């Protein structure tokens, strides 16, 4: 009866004994039901939303009864899903890639809350586990971000980074929040939103999503036109590396975003605008090649001769089937990366030995063959097997020691599924 109290104050515990009796050639199984009840899951612009399983009035006792009654059938469906997914992963990237993706699957989903909005819309909110707790970042679902950007409280000409601190999605808290452009990710987030909106519309073969938010998407496209090619000193998604001006990989994202906006115009049957923005993307790419050129590879930053970095943002050229950059660009980078891998993978860039697991997989997608793709995946697989840091899949680790640098149990590991969009 000592409540309310912190969860780690007199930890709750459970003890159970499962008796198997005699076990012969036929397997015997037992199971426990564990459930977590909550009145509400999240707050979305001051609307308190219940967990999805409560949407039809179900309560915790009913949930337990239903879970028990459907246990056999649900487990069977899960096993069949696992079999199909494992086979697809094996076909695309081989056994080791399949193991990496399987490890990421449930962690990615578990780092989200699934709720139903008051109008019945299904919402899936991510949480930045083991970093700053940001909620609703663009890693997960883009509609809440688009809706937020249309609100008067978001006054900037670029896309937001998040919706708040979990579990309250009432407005951005990262960096300067809603009050300052300081510590924002303007080019990064505009690029993300344009690319992902185009990807959704392309997969659905309809433009409903873009049509509903066209003015905002236009605003972000023009922002990228003005500031994307040679970004000023700012953060990108790899914010742990600090601010960087003239970031070549961030510039790549901007160019891909202009190509994505051209694709949206094309899908909306606006041929003139589609041709204009695609031509602009090609011209930006031509300038990029000159700015980033560094002999046998391309630079981390345009003003840093002798530098290098993973150009994982280039993967969108293949996924959209763009002809913005020559194919030789990806091949040139891949050849260079193969020479700079460490025992547990390719560093993020030349400045440190750490890397990001999701970006390694994206970079591997630049390879032309499955064999070369696997050459990047095998060190990541080895890290996950032998790292002394036994934590849920860390996406931020040292490529020489195999030790966790930071982050674990994060939803971003879902990024390792990108190869499913790109058959070899």
TORDREN-264589 format. One line per 5 residues: number of its first residue (from 1); their letters; for each residue x, y, z of C-alpha. Coordinates in Angstrom, 2 decimals. Example, Ala and Ser with C-alpha at 12.3 -4.5 7.8 and 13.67 -1.06 7.14 Angstrom:
<atoms>
1 = as = 12.30:-4.50:7.80; 13.67:-1.06:7.14
</atoms>
This chain:
<atoms>
1 = xxxxx = 0.00:0.00:0.00; 3.07:2.28:-0.12; 2.24:4.32:-3.18; 2.84:6.28:-5.25; 6.53:5.40:-5.29
6 = xxxxx = 9.38:5.08:-7.76; 9.43:1.79:-9.61; 12.87:0.94:-8.20; 11.78:1.66:-4.63; 11.15:-1.83:-3.19
11 = xxxxx = 11.12:-3.55:-6.57; 8.07:-5.73:-7.24; 8.98:-9.38:-7.80; 7.40:-12.59:-8.99; 8.25:-16.22:-8.36
16 = xxxxx = 6.77:-19.18:-10.17; 7.34:-22.95:-10.32; 6.46:-24.78:-13.53; 6.16:-28.58:-13.29; 6.85:-30.60:-16.42
21 = xxxxx = 6.42:-34.09:-14.94; 7.78:-36.78:-17.26; 9.04:-35.58:-20.65; 9.45:-38.15:-23.43; 9.69:-37.88:-27.22
26 = xxxxx = 6.80:-35.45:-27.36; 7.62:-31.85:-26.33; 5.90:-30.42:-23.28; 5.39:-26.69:-22.84; 4.26:-24.34:-20.10
31 = xxxxx = 3.75:-20.59:-20.12; 3.11:-17.64:-17.84; 0.93:-14.63:-18.56; 2.52:-11.27:-17.71; 0.74:-8.00:-18.40
36 = xxxxx = 1.36:-4.32:-17.87; -1.71:-2.20:-17.31; -1.89:1.57:-17.74; -4.70:4.12:-17.78; -3.20:6.01:-20.72
41 = xxxxx = -0.16:5.46:-22.95; 0.66:8.92:-24.28; -0.50:12.49:-24.42; -0.77:13.84:-27.98; -1.22:17.61:-28.00
46 = xxxxx = -2.94:17.39:-24.62; -5.22:14.53:-25.69; -4.67:11.59:-23.35; -4.77:8.42:-25.45; -5.30:4.90:-24.16
51 = xxxxx = -3.17:1.95:-25.29; -4.40:0.40:-28.52; -5.60:-2.80:-26.84; -8.09:-0.71:-24.82; -9.69:0.86:-27.90
56 = xxxxx = -12.89:-1.18:-27.64; -13.26:-0.97:-23.87; -11.16:-4.05:-23.04; -9.74:-4.09:-19.50; -6.75:-5.92:-18.07
61 = xxxxx = -8.69:-8.95:-16.79; -10.35:-9.37:-20.17; -6.99:-8.97:-21.89; -5.49:-11.82:-19.85; -8.44:-14.09:-20.58
66 = xxxxx = -8.29:-13.32:-24.29; -4.52:-13.80:-24.41; -4.84:-17.23:-22.81; -7.69:-18.35:-25.07; -5.82:-17.24:-28.23
71 = xxxxx = -2.35:-18.35:-27.10; -2.03:-21.37:-29.38; -3.39:-19.68:-32.50; -1.39:-16.47:-32.01; 1.83:-18.40:-31.39
76 = xxxxx = 1.21:-20.40:-34.55; 0.72:-17.22:-36.56; 3.90:-15.74:-35.04; 5.90:-18.83:-35.97; 4.64:-18.68:-39.54
81 = xxxxx = 5.44:-14.98:-39.77; 8.94:-15.69:-38.42; 9.48:-18.40:-41.02; 8.43:-16.18:-43.92; 10.43:-13.16:-42.74
86 = xxxxx = 13.54:-15.24:-42.02; 13.41:-16.69:-45.53; 13.04:-13.25:-47.11; 15.94:-11.90:-45.08; 18.10:-14.85:-46.05
91 = xxxxx = 17.25:-14.40:-49.71; 18.18:-10.74:-49.65; 21.32:-10.72:-47.55; 22.31:-14.17:-46.33; 22.18:-15.92:-42.96
96 = xxxxx = 24.22:-13.39:-40.98; 22.15:-10.49:-42.25; 19.02:-12.41:-41.31; 20.31:-12.86:-37.75; 21.07:-9.14:-37.42
101 = xxxxx = 17.60:-8.17:-38.63; 15.84:-10.77:-36.49; 17.60:-9.39:-33.42; 16.41:-5.89:-34.31; 12.78:-6.75:-35.10
106 = xxxxx = 11.13:-7.03:-31.69; 13.38:-4.39:-30.15; 12.25:-1.91:-32.78; 8.56:-2.59:-32.23; 8.89:-2.67:-28.45
111 = xxxxx = 10.36:0.83:-28.44; 7.02:2.21:-29.64; 3.60:2.88:-28.19; 0.59:2.08:-30.37; -2.53:4.14:-29.69
116 = xxxxx = -5.72:5.27:-31.37; -6.46:8.98:-31.70; -9.86:10.44:-30.91; -10.80:10.31:-34.61; -9.86:6.63:-34.85
121 = xxxxx = -6.49:7.19:-36.53; -3.83:4.64:-35.67; -0.69:6.26:-34.22; 2.66:4.67:-33.44; 5.03:6.75:-31.35
126 = xxxxx = 8.72:6.05:-30.92; 10.79:6.82:-27.85; 14.47:7.73:-28.00; 15.52:5.08:-25.50; 18.88:5.54:-23.74
131 = xxxxx = 19.43:9.00:-25.20; 17.16:11.98:-24.54; 13.70:10.43:-24.49; 12.44:12.37:-27.51; 9.07:11.19:-28.80
136 = xxxxx = 7.65:10.98:-32.28; 10.88:11.58:-34.16; 10.82:11.01:-37.92; 12.23:7.49:-37.46; 8.73:6.18:-36.94
141 = xxxxx = 5.60:7.90:-38.25; 5.51:11.05:-40.34; 1.84:12.09:-40.17; 2.05:13.44:-36.57; 5.12:15.47:-37.60
146 = xxxxx = 3.30:16.90:-40.63; 0.30:17.79:-38.47; 2.55:19.40:-35.88; 4.37:21.50:-38.50; 1.02:22.98:-39.53
151 = xxxxx = 0.30:24.24:-36.01; 0.95:27.92:-35.13; 3.38:26.85:-32.39; 5.87:25.62:-35.02; 7.02:28.87:-36.62
156 = xxxxx = 10.21:27.81:-38.40; 10.61:27.35:-42.19; 12.09:23.87:-41.69; 10.78:20.56:-40.35; 10.72:19.74:-36.62
161 = xxxxx = 12.84:17.08:-34.97; 10.34:15.61:-32.50; 7.00:16.09:-30.75; 8.18:16.20:-27.16; 9.58:14.05:-24.37
166 = xxxxx = 7.95:10.65:-24.01; 5.12:10.16:-23.12; 4.04:13.77:-23.77; 3.88:14.73:-27.44; 2.89:18.35:-26.92
171 = xxxxx = 5.65:20.07:-28.89; 9.34:19.83:-29.71; 11.81:19.93:-26.84; 15.06:19.08:-28.67; 17.61:21.83:-29.17
176 = xxxxx = 15.93:25.21:-29.27; 12.50:23.59:-29.09; 9.81:25.93:-30.39; 11.72:29.05:-29.36; 15.10:29.10:-31.08
181 = xxxxx = 16.87:27.83:-34.20; 19.85:26.92:-32.03; 20.75:23.20:-32.03; 18.14:22.38:-34.65; 18.55:20.01:-37.64
186 = xxxxx = 17.00:22.06:-40.45; 18.45:20.37:-43.56; 18.36:16.91:-41.96; 14.68:17.01:-41.01; 13.44:18.72:-44.18
191 = xxxxx = 15.26:16.07:-46.17; 13.82:13.27:-44.07; 10.24:14.47:-44.45; 10.43:15.01:-48.22; 12.09:11.66:-48.82
196 = xxxxx = 9.75:9.65:-46.60; 6.59:11.36:-47.90; 7.68:10.56:-51.46; 8.45:6.97:-50.46; 4.97:6.50:-48.95
201 = xxxxx = 3.26:7.99:-52.00; 5.36:5.88:-54.36; 4.56:2.65:-52.50; 0.85:3.50:-52.25; 0.80:4.77:-55.85
206 = xxxxx = -1.35:7.70:-54.76; -0.62:11.18:-53.46; -3.24:11.62:-50.74; -0.61:12.15:-48.05; 1.27:14.77:-50.07
211 = xxxxx = -1.92:16.49:-51.20; -3.03:17.02:-47.60; 0.26:18.70:-46.67; 1.41:20.17:-49.98; 2.05:23.74:-48.80
216 = xxxxx = 4.33:22.54:-46.02; 6.19:20.16:-48.33; 6.68:22.98:-50.84; 8.06:25.21:-48.10; 10.57:22.57:-47.05
221 = xxxxx = 11.60:21.89:-50.65; 12.38:25.56:-51.17; 14.30:25.65:-47.89; 16.45:22.79:-49.18; 16.97:24.64:-52.47
226 = xxxxx = 18.33:27.63:-50.57; 20.39:25.93:-47.87; 20.84:22.25:-48.72; 23.72:21.99:-51.16; 26.41:23.39:-48.85
231 = xxxxx = 24.95:23.23:-45.33; 26.03:25.75:-42.74; 27.42:24.74:-39.34; 24.61:22.56:-37.97; 23.66:19.19:-36.56
236 = xxxxx = 22.64:16.16:-38.56; 21.06:12.95:-37.28; 24.48:11.92:-35.96; 24.28:14.72:-33.41; 26.64:12.96:-31.00
241 = xxxxx = 29.43:13.93:-33.46; 28.62:17.61:-32.97; 28.05:20.48:-35.37; 29.66:20.33:-38.79; 29.67:22.80:-41.67
246 = xxxxx = 29.82:21.77:-45.35; 28.74:18.22:-44.45; 28.95:16.17:-47.67; 26.62:13.40:-46.50; 24.05:15.93:-45.30
251 = xxxxx = 24.31:17.63:-48.68; 23.59:14.24:-50.27; 20.38:14.02:-48.24; 19.35:17.48:-49.50; 19.95:16.47:-53.11
256 = xxxxx = 18.01:13.23:-52.66; 15.21:15.28:-51.05; 14.96:17.52:-54.11; 14.80:14.38:-56.24; 12.07:13.05:-53.93
261 = xxxxx = 10.10:16.28:-54.31; 10.43:15.92:-58.09; 9.00:12.41:-57.71; 6.06:13.81:-55.74; 5.41:16.36:-58.49
266 = xxxxx = 5.54:13.56:-61.04; 3.08:11.44:-59.04; 0.79:14.47:-58.82; 0.90:14.74:-62.63; 2.73:18.07:-62.56
271 = xxxxx = 5.21:17.33:-65.32; 6.69:20.83:-65.53; 7.52:21.04:-61.81; 8.78:17.45:-61.81; 11.22:18.18:-64.64
276 = xxxxx = 12.33:21.42:-62.98; 13.16:19.89:-59.61; 14.78:16.82:-61.11; 17.02:19.05:-63.22; 17.87:21.10:-60.14
281 = xxxxx = 18.83:17.90:-58.30; 21.14:16.90:-61.14; 22.79:20.34:-61.15; 23.27:20.16:-57.38; 24.82:16.71:-57.81
286 = xxxxx = 27.29:18.02:-60.38; 28.39:20.72:-57.94; 28.60:18.15:-55.13; 31.00:16.02:-57.15; 33.37:18.96:-57.45
291 = xxxxx = 33.05:20.05:-53.82; 33.44:16.56:-52.32; 36.11:15.14:-54.65; 39.17:13.80:-52.82; 40.93:11.44:-55.18
296 = xxxxx = 39.87:7.84:-54.53; 36.89:8.84:-52.37; 34.68:11.77:-51.32; 35.18:13.99:-48.28; 33.43:14.20:-44.93
301 = xxxxx = 33.16:17.98:-45.37; 33.81:20.02:-48.49; 36.56:22.05:-46.79; 38.38:19.06:-45.25; 40.88:17.56:-47.66
306 = xxxxx = 41.87:14.01:-46.75; 38.68:13.35:-44.78; 36.06:10.66:-45.44; 32.69:9.47:-44.13; 29.96:6.97:-44.82
311 = xxxxx = 27.66:8.32:-47.53; 24.63:6.32:-46.43; 22.21:8.98:-47.69; 23.13:8.04:-51.26; 21.09:4.85:-50.87
316 = xxxxx = 17.91:6.75:-51.77; 19.13:7.10:-55.36; 18.84:3.33:-55.74; 15.55:2.99:-53.87; 13.88:5.68:-56.01
321 = xxxxx = 15.75:4.58:-59.14; 17.06:8.12:-59.62; 19.69:8.99:-62.21; 20.99:12.00:-60.29; 24.52:10.76:-59.55
326 = xxxxx = 26.63:8.52:-61.79; 26.76:4.89:-60.58; 30.53:5.29:-60.24; 30.07:7.48:-57.14; 28.68:4.64:-55.02
331 = xxxxx = 31.24:2.19:-56.39; 34.09:4.57:-55.62; 32.95:4.92:-52.02; 32.42:1.18:-51.58; 35.93:0.42:-52.81
336 = xxxxx = 37.33:2.93:-50.32; 35.24:1.65:-47.41; 36.41:-1.93:-47.91; 39.96:-0.74:-47.21; 38.97:1.09:-44.02
341 = xxxxx = 36.92:-1.48:-42.14; 37.98:-2.49:-38.65; 37.41:-5.82:-36.93; 33.80:-4.99:-36.06; 32.81:-2.79:-38.95
346 = xxxxx = 33.20:0.44:-40.84; 33.66:3.61:-38.73; 31.13:6.38:-39.25; 33.92:8.66:-40.49; 37.64:9.25:-40.18
351 = xxxxx = 37.46:11.18:-36.90; 36.80:8.23:-34.57; 36.54:4.45:-34.41; 32.86:4.41:-33.44; 30.06:3.64:-35.84
356 = xxxxx = 26.28:3.35:-36.19; 24.95:-0.13:-36.94; 21.99:1.08:-38.98; 24.18:3.26:-41.19; 26.56:0.37:-41.86
361 = xxxxx = 23.64:-1.58:-43.31; 22.50:1.40:-45.40; 26.03:1.91:-46.68; 26.26:-1.80:-47.50; 23.25:-1.33:-49.77
366 = xxxxx = 25.43:0.77:-52.07; 27.23:-2.46:-53.02; 26.38:-4.00:-56.38; 26.60:-7.63:-55.26; 25.39:-9.67:-52.31
371 = xxxxx = 28.97:-10.80:-51.66; 30.20:-7.23:-51.12; 27.07:-6.42:-49.09; 27.90:-9.34:-46.79; 31.47:-8.08:-46.38
376 = xxxxx = 30.00:-5.12:-44.46; 27.41:-7.16:-42.55; 29.74:-9.86:-41.21; 31.71:-7.51:-38.88; 28.42:-6.15:-37.49
381 = xxxxx = 27.23:-9.71:-36.91; 30.51:-10.46:-35.12; 30.09:-7.41:-32.88; 26.63:-8.52:-31.80; 27.94:-12.00:-31.02
386 = xxxxx = 31.07:-11.19:-29.04; 30.68:-7.72:-27.52; 31.31:-7.78:-23.78; 28.46:-5.28:-23.31; 25.49:-7.61:-23.05
391 = xxxxx = 22.79:-5.01:-23.63; 19.87:-4.93:-26.04; 21.18:-4.31:-29.60; 23.41:-1.22:-29.35; 23.49:0.85:-32.54
396 = xxxxx = 26.49:2.93:-31.36; 29.71:1.02:-30.73; 33.49:0.93:-31.23; 34.59:-0.88:-34.39; 37.98:-1.90:-32.94
401 = xxxxx = 37.07:-3.08:-29.45; 33.45:-4.13:-30.02; 32.44:-2.20:-26.92; 29.24:-0.20:-26.64; 29.87:3.55:-26.91
406 = xxxxx = 26.29:4.51:-26.10; 22.64:3.76:-26.87; 20.80:0.47:-26.57; 17.25:-0.82:-26.90; 16.49:1.89:-29.46
411 = xxxxx = 13.88:1.79:-32.21; 16.34:3.04:-34.85; 17.72:-0.48:-35.26; 14.69:-1.00:-37.49; 16.84:0.72:-40.11
416 = xxxxx = 18.61:-2.60:-40.72; 15.54:-3.69:-42.67; 16.26:-1.23:-45.50; 17.79:-3.96:-47.75; 14.33:-5.51:-48.06
421 = xxxx = 13.52:-2.52:-50.28; 16.55:-3.21:-52.47; 16.87:-6.69:-53.98; 20.34:-7.72:-55.11
</atoms>
